[in-house]
Every structure is written in C-alpha cells, then in structure tokens.
Amino acid sequence: MAQNNPAPPAIILRPAARRDLEGIFASLSARNPRRADDFLHAAQKTLLQLGKLPHLGSPLDWTPIDRRLHSLRRWPISDFRFYHIIYRPLASDDGVVVFRVLHSAQDAPSRTAETLDDE
C-alpha cells in the first residue's frame, strides 16, 4: 500500500537571496570553512521550517518605504541569529518566496526594495 507523503513545501529563492547566501558562505569560508558549512546547513534547515510554517516569522511594516514590500516577514537563521531571512508566504500557504538573507546590521528595507524587480 502506498503512503500519502505530503509534497515538500515550495521554497522559492529570488536571485538576490541566492546571491546573499553565496556571499555569506564565501565570507565565512574565507575565515572558517567549517563554520561556512554549518551556515549552509542551518540556512537549509531554517528555509524548510519556514516553508512548512510560512507565518512563523515576524511581520514587517515596510510599506511606507515601498508599497511592494507588503506582507513580508523576517526570521533568523537558527544558530546564526544575526542573519535574517526576508520572505513572503505564498498565497497558498504551502511555501515561501525568499527575497533576501541579510545581516541584522544591514539596512534590510532598502536592500530588499532595491532588488524587487530582479528576475
């Protein structure tokens, strides 16, 4: 008898988020390759968690900066609390669209707005 395994959640990485992850990995790898690997594992684990629970993150009110920033949320990467995933739950609630992965010291609203038109 076949088991009904639910489909994995959709996790859509926008180009800027992919670049962010690659840049963070490269920066950490230059200093500590093991820490860089730990970061990627933690990021994957956190993304999967957000895909399953898309409303887990804190809502952000960045619409005064740019109307296109509506419905965004932020959630820290486990074990790397200074790195935050900026995302929007899918309308179907079965996944997320990830816009950015940024250090908490960065200007997240501006950095996110400048990449909204990335394909």
Contacts in CASP RR format, 6 or more apart in sequence:
PFRMAT RR
TARGET T0000
AUTHOR 0000-0000-0000
METHOD contacts of the structure
MODEL  1
MAQNNPAPPAIILRPAARRDLEGIFASLSARNPRRADDFLHAAQKTLLQL
GKLPHLGSPLDWTPIDRRLHSLRRWPISDFRFYHIIYRPLASDDGVVVFR
VLHSAQDAPSRTAETLDDE
7 94 0 8 1.000
8 48 0 8 1.000
9 48 0 8 1.000
9 51 0 8 1.000
9 52 0 8 1.000
9 54 0 8 1.000
9 94 0 8 1.000
9 95 0 8 1.000
9 96 0 8 1.000
10 51 0 8 1.000
10 90 0 8 1.000
10 94 0 8 1.000
10 95 0 8 1.000
10 96 0 8 1.000
11 47 0 8 1.000
11 48 0 8 1.000
11 50 0 8 1.000
11 51 0 8 1.000
11 95 0 8 1.000
11 96 0 8 1.000
11 98 0 8 1.000
12 90 0 8 1.000
12 95 0 8 1.000
12 96 0 8 1.000
12 97 0 8 1.000
12 98 0 8 1.000
13 21 0 8 1.000
13 98 0 8 1.000
14 97 0 8 1.000
14 98 0 8 1.000
14 99 0 8 1.000
14 100 0 8 1.000
14 115 0 8 1.000
14 118 0 8 1.000
15 115 0 8 1.000
15 118 0 8 1.000
15 119 0 8 1.000
16 99 0 8 1.000
16 100 0 8 1.000
16 112 0 8 1.000
16 115 0 8 1.000
16 118 0 8 1.000
17 85 0 8 1.000
17 86 0 8 1.000
17 98 0 8 1.000
17 99 0 8 1.000
17 100 0 8 1.000
17 101 0 8 1.000
20 100 0 8 1.000
20 101 0 8 1.000
20 102 0 8 1.000
21 40 0 8 1.000
21 43 0 8 1.000
21 101 0 8 1.000
24 39 0 8 1.000
24 83 0 8 1.000
24 101 0 8 1.000
24 103 0 8 1.000
25 36 0 8 1.000
25 39 0 8 1.000
25 40 0 8 1.000
26 36 0 8 1.000
28 35 0 8 1.000
28 36 0 8 1.000
28 39 0 8 1.000
29 36 0 8 1.000
38 79 0 8 1.000
39 77 0 8 1.000
39 80 0 8 1.000
39 83 0 8 1.000
42 77 0 8 1.000
42 78 0 8 1.000
42 79 0 8 1.000
42 80 0 8 1.000
43 77 0 8 1.000
43 80 0 8 1.000
43 83 0 8 1.000
43 85 0 8 1.000
43 101 0 8 1.000
45 78 0 8 1.000
46 75 0 8 1.000
46 76 0 8 1.000
46 77 0 8 1.000
46 78 0 8 1.000
46 85 0 8 1.000
47 85 0 8 1.000
47 96 0 8 1.000
47 98 0 8 1.000
49 56 0 8 1.000
49 78 0 8 1.000
50 56 0 8 1.000
50 57 0 8 1.000
50 75 0 8 1.000
50 85 0 8 1.000
50 87 0 8 1.000
50 95 0 8 1.000
50 96 0 8 1.000
51 94 0 8 1.000
51 95 0 8 1.000
51 96 0 8 1.000
52 95 0 8 1.000
54 73 0 8 1.000
54 87 0 8 1.000
54 89 0 8 1.000
54 90 0 8 1.000
54 93 0 8 1.000
54 94 0 8 1.000
54 95 0 8 1.000
54 96 0 8 1.000
55 73 0 8 1.000
55 89 0 8 1.000
55 93 0 8 1.000
56 73 0 8 1.000
56 75 0 8 1.000
57 73 0 8 1.000
57 74 0 8 1.000
57 75 0 8 1.000
58 73 0 8 1.000
58 74 0 8 1.000
58 75 0 8 1.000
59 71 0 8 1.000
59 72 0 8 1.000
59 73 0 8 1.000
60 69 0 8 1.000
60 72 0 8 1.000
60 73 0 8 1.000
60 74 0 8 1.000
60 86 0 8 1.000
60 109 0 8 1.000
62 69 0 8 1.000
62 72 0 8 1.000
62 109 0 8 1.000
62 112 0 8 1.000
62 113 0 8 1.000
63 69 0 8 1.000
63 70 0 8 1.000
65 109 0 8 1.000
65 110 0 8 1.000
65 113 0 8 1.000
66 109 0 8 1.000
66 113 0 8 1.000
66 116 0 8 1.000
68 113 0 8 1.000
68 116 0 8 1.000
69 109 0 8 1.000
69 112 0 8 1.000
69 113 0 8 1.000
69 116 0 8 1.000
71 88 0 8 1.000
71 89 0 8 1.000
72 86 0 8 1.000
72 87 0 8 1.000
72 88 0 8 1.000
72 99 0 8 1.000
72 112 0 8 1.000
73 86 0 8 1.000
73 87 0 8 1.000
73 88 0 8 1.000
73 89 0 8 1.000
74 84 0 8 1.000
74 85 0 8 1.000
74 86 0 8 1.000
74 87 0 8 1.000
74 108 0 8 1.000
75 84 0 8 1.000
75 85 0 8 1.000
75 87 0 8 1.000
76 82 0 8 1.000
76 83 0 8 1.000
76 84 0 8 1.000
76 85 0 8 1.000
77 83 0 8 1.000
77 84 0 8 1.000
77 85 0 8 1.000
77 101 0 8 1.000
81 104 0 8 1.000
82 103 0 8 1.000
82 104 0 8 1.000
82 105 0 8 1.000
83 101 0 8 1.000
83 102 0 8 1.000
83 103 0 8 1.000
83 104 0 8 1.000
84 101 0 8 1.000
84 102 0 8 1.000
84 103 0 8 1.000
84 104 0 8 1.000
84 108 0 8 1.000
85 98 0 8 1.000
85 100 0 8 1.000
85 101 0 8 1.000
86 98 0 8 1.000
86 99 0 8 1.000
86 100 0 8 1.000
86 101 0 8 1.000
86 102 0 8 1.000
86 108 0 8 1.000
86 112 0 8 1.000
87 96 0 8 1.000
87 97 0 8 1.000
87 98 0 8 1.000
87 99 0 8 1.000
88 96 0 8 1.000
88 97 0 8 1.000
88 99 0 8 1.000
89 95 0 8 1.000
89 96 0 8 1.000
90 96 0 8 1.000
90 97 0 8 1.000
99 112 0 8 1.000
99 115 0 8 1.000
99 116 0 8 1.000
100 108 0 8 1.000
100 111 0 8 1.000
100 112 0 8 1.000
100 115 0 8 1.000
102 108 0 8 1.000
102 111 0 8 1.000
102 112 0 8 1.000
END
